[in-house]
């Protein structure tokens, strides 16, 4: 077996299961707020498109995807991020969910002979680290703390690290922090990319779950500075959070055509093409914004309810965007065990989403609460928390 498999950490939910092994849950129905799996209903029109195209179960999908899907994504990108141009033929690739795309993009992009760095936020989405390790690269963690508004201080990364960096991952809005990078943040990173030659990979899967103002994206900043070739810039987007379709496994990668051409070659061997019926359903989803706004309204309502009802009991800080609370507590593991044993509510200790560096573990003494449950379940969560806090 690949010896690098031994470098992988247990997934956060394996650690959570171990933590809860000796905890007796309260005698109440379980309400899980630990996993970022959207629970709002999937759009009915998407279901209809899939059901009307079951004949494509007998069709092999193409790795490059349907031209109509790539064009619908291009249209959405232009409108959402005010792009000057984007070529549906060369600058967009549909993928079977961004999780597999993030992983496979790293495998296709790393020169193993150099053992480069993959720089990433800390805490982080575990796929960044696993992809780096299995590609023969070294993770380098940038701690996201309250002192830097949970965005990470890239000025603290040594020049010798940047000189040997292949990929910089950013996640905006952040998982789990909800922090959003600004235009100036992106411009600084683009300057660093030009100086040192690394790829910027921006995970923007939560970009459509915002409260007051739509988050800026990497390609949007590229367009603003006239970088219409998106040199060394790649973004990842998904229908999972935007459209409540995590089970459809539909997303896309867009940006620098010089990077996407060899990545497409990799994907033809990788064999993760999206089923045709899902591609047709994805076209319908990317072409519609009404259901997305309804989705945002549902999350706004839940966050407003939590702020109003629990703001005096917990240090709740509404995130910039996304559907997570990144809650500061005295002891993240003890807090999680207390909620399970006294209220049968699952949350995820922050230390399980982070790595310990010379500056400590930035996830420690935080918990991630995913407000993915229904409004009725969220009201029940509030009721239970009021009883035990």
N, C-alpha and C positions, 0 to 999 in steps of 0.2 A: 504494500500500500504506500501511497505518497507519504513520506515521513513528515511533511509539513502539516498533515492533519493533526499531529500531536501538538501543534502550536495553537490550535483553536481553543478558545475559552468555551465553557458551557454556555448555551444560549440563556439570556436573562430569565426566561420562564422555567428553565431547569433549576436555576438557583432559587427561584421563587417556590417551586415545589419542594425543594429541600428545606427551605426556611419554614414552610407550613407543615412539614411532615408530622410534627408533634403538637400541632394546634388543633383544638376542637372548635369548629366554627359555631357561632351563635345559631340557635334554632330558629332561623329565619331564611327565607328564600335568598339564594346567593345573587349578589349584584356585582358583576365583574367590571371594574374600572381600570384594570391592569393592562389590557391589550388594546392597541389602537385599531380595532376593527369596526368600521362604521356599521351602525345598526339601523340607520334610517332606511326607509323602503327604497328599493331600486326603482328607477323610473319605469312606468308601465310601458311607455313607447319603446324602450330598449328591449324589454321582454318580448314585445310583439314582433320586432324585427328578427330576433333570434328564432322565435317559433315559426316564423314564415320562411325561414331559410335552412331548415333541417336537411334539405337536399344536399347542402354543402358538407354534410358529414362524410360524403363520399368524394370530397375534393381535397387534394393536398394543397396546403397553403404555401404561398411563395414567401421566402425570407424577407424580401423587400417590401411586401405588403401591396395591397391594391393601390393603384394610382389615385383612385377617388378618396381613399382614406388619407393618403399623404397630402392631398390637396385640401381636404377639410381641416387637417391639422395646421397646414400652412395658413389657411384663412383665419383660423382661431388665433394663431400666434401673432399674425399681423394686427388683428384687431385688439387683442388683449394687451400686447406689449409695444404697440405703436412701431412696428418694425418697418424699415424702409423697403426691405425685400427679404424673401427667403425662398429658396428653390426647393419645391416639393420633390424634385427628382434626385437631388444630390445632398440636401442638407437636412433631411428628415428620414428617420427609420422607425416604423412601428415596432413595438416589442411586447412580449408577453408579461407585462407587469414590469415596473422599474426595478424590483428586487433582482430579477434575473439579469436585467440589463446592466445594472450597476456592477454586479459580480462579473459578468462576461466582458464588459468594457475594460475592466482592469486587467483581465487575463490577456486581452488582445493588445493592450497598450504598454505593457511592462517589458523592458529589455532586461531579461534575467541575468545577462552577463555583467550587469552593473550593480545589482542589488540596490535599487534606488529607494528613496522614501516615498511613501504616500502620506501626505499631511492631511489631518482630519480634525474636526472639532471633538472635544471631550467634555461632556458626554456625547454619544454618537449613535447612529444606526449601525448595528453590529456587522452588517454586510460590508461596510467600508473596510473594517479591520480584517475580516475573514478573506475578502477578495484580495487584499494586499498580501497577506501571509501565503495564500495558496498560489499567488503569482510570483513568489520569490522576492517580494519587496518588504520593506520595513515600515511599519506604522510609526508616524510621529504625531503626537497628540498636542493640540492647542487647547488649553483649559478655558472653558466658558464659565465664568463666574459672575456673581452679582457686581463685582468691581468693574468688569468690562461689559456690563449690560447683557451678559450671557452670549455675546457675539464672538468672543475670543480676541486676543491681542496679537495680531500677526506681526506687529513690530518686534515682538519678543522672540520670533523664530530666528535662529542664527543664520548668517549668510551661508555658512558651510552646509547647512541643511537645505536651504533653497537651491544651492548649486547642484545638489544631488537629488532633487525632487522630480519625480515623473508626473505625479498627479496631486492636485490640491482638491480635496472634497470640501464643499460648503453645503449646508442644509438650511434653506431659508424659505419659509418660516421653519424654525428649528424644531427638530424632534430630539429631545423632549421639551426644550426651553420655550418654544414659541417666539424666539427672538427673530427679527427681520433685519437683514443687511440693507444698508442704505445705498444710494447711488455713489456716494463718496467711498463707501467701503468697497464696492465693486471696482470702481476706478483704480483704487490703490492696488487691488489684487491683479487687475489687468496689467498695470505697470510692472508689478513683480513678475508676472508671467512673461512679459516682453523682455525683462532683464535677464531672467534665468531660464526661460524656455520650457516651463512646465505647462501641463494641461490644467485648466480650471474645470472641474466637474461640479455643476450646481444642481443639487437635488431640490427640486421645487414642487414636490408632490403635494404640499399643503397650501400652495399659493392661492387657491380659490376659497379658502376658509378664513375670511377676514371680517373685521368688525366695522371699521370706519373708512379705511383706505386700502385699496388693493396694493399688495406688496410689489415692489420693483423686482424685475428679473434680470439675470445676467445678459440675455440677448437684448433686452430693452436698453441696457446701458451701452452695449456694443453699438446699437443703432444710433444712440444719442451722440456717440463720439465718432460716428462714420466708419465703424469697423464692421462693414456689412459682409465680410467674408467670415466673421466670427472666429478669427484665427485662434487656435488653441482653446476655444470656449465650447463647452458642451453642456446642455441642460437635459434633465430628466423630468418628465411629467407623466401623470397617471390619471385614470378615471376612478381609481379606487376611492379616494377621499372626495374628489370633486363631485362625483356622480353616484356615490354609494354603490360601487360595482367592484368590490375587492375580489369577488369570485370569478369575474370575467377575465382577469389577468390581462389588462389592456393599458398600454401606455405608449410613450414614444421617447426617442432620443433625437435631439436637434442641435445643429451648430455647424462647426467646421467640416466642410465636405472632405478635406484632406484627411481627416481622422475617421469620418464615417465610411469612406470607401473601403479601407482595409478592415474596418470593423464589420462591414457587411460580408466581406469574404469570410471572416471568422464565423459569422452567424450562419452562413450556409452549411458549415460543418457542425456547428453547435446544435442546430436542429430545434430551435425554440420558436418557430414561426407561429403567429397567432391564427387560430382557426378562422376560416373565411366568414362564417356566420357571426363571429365575434367582431371581425373587422367591419362588417356591414352595420352591426349594432353600434360600434364605436363611432362611425360616421354620424349616425343620428345623435349620439351623445355630444360629440364635439360641436355639432351644428346648433345646439339648443342651449340657451342661457337661463331660461325660465326656471327649470328644475334646480339649477345651481344657486340661484338667488333664494329659492325656497329653502334649500339646504342651509344656506348661510343664516337665514332668519331663524331656523330651528336651533342652531348652535348659539346664536346671539341670545335667544330667549333663555337657554339653559345657563349660560354664563352670567347673565343679568340676575337670574334667580339665585344662583350660588353666591354672587357678590352681595345681594340684598339680604339673604337669609343667614349666611355664615361668615360674612365679612368681619363681624365683631368677635367671632370665635376662633377663626383661623387666619393666618397672614396670607390671604388669597390675593395674588397679583394677577390680574387679567393679562393673558399673553398678548403679544402684538398681533398674532394670528394663529391659526391651527385649532386643535380641539383638546389640548393638554393643559392642565394646571401643573406647574413645576413648583411644588409647595415646599417651603422650608420648614423643617421639623427638628426636634432635638436629637432624635435617633430614628433613622429611616426604617431600619428593620423592626425595631420595637413598635413603631407607629403602625407599620403594616400588619404586624401580628395582633396588635390591639384591635384594629378595625375588623379583622377576620374573626377573632374570638368573641368580640362583643357586639358586632353588627353584621357579620357575614358579608362584608364588603372587601373586595380585593383591590389593592393598589400595588404599584411596583416600586420597591426601594431604589432610589437614584443611584446608589453605588453599583448596582447591577448593570447600569447603562454606561459606566465610566471605567477608566483605567487609572491606577495610581501612578502619578509622576513625581518628580522632585518637589512639586508644589502641592502634593497631596491628591486626594480623590475629589474632584469637583462635584460629583454626584452625591457624595456622602451627605447625609442629613437633609436630603430632599426626597420627596416621593413624586412619582408621576401618576396623575389621575386623568384618565381619558374620559371626557364627557360624551361618550358614544351611546350611552343608554337612552331609552325613550324619556320624554319629559316626565311621564308618570313614575318611572324608576328613579329619575333624578330627584323628584319630590320625596320619594321614599328614602333615598340616600340622605337628604337633608334632615328628614325627620329622625333617622337613626343617629346621625352625627350629633344632632342637638342633644340627644339623650345621653351620649357617652362623653361628650367633650366638657 
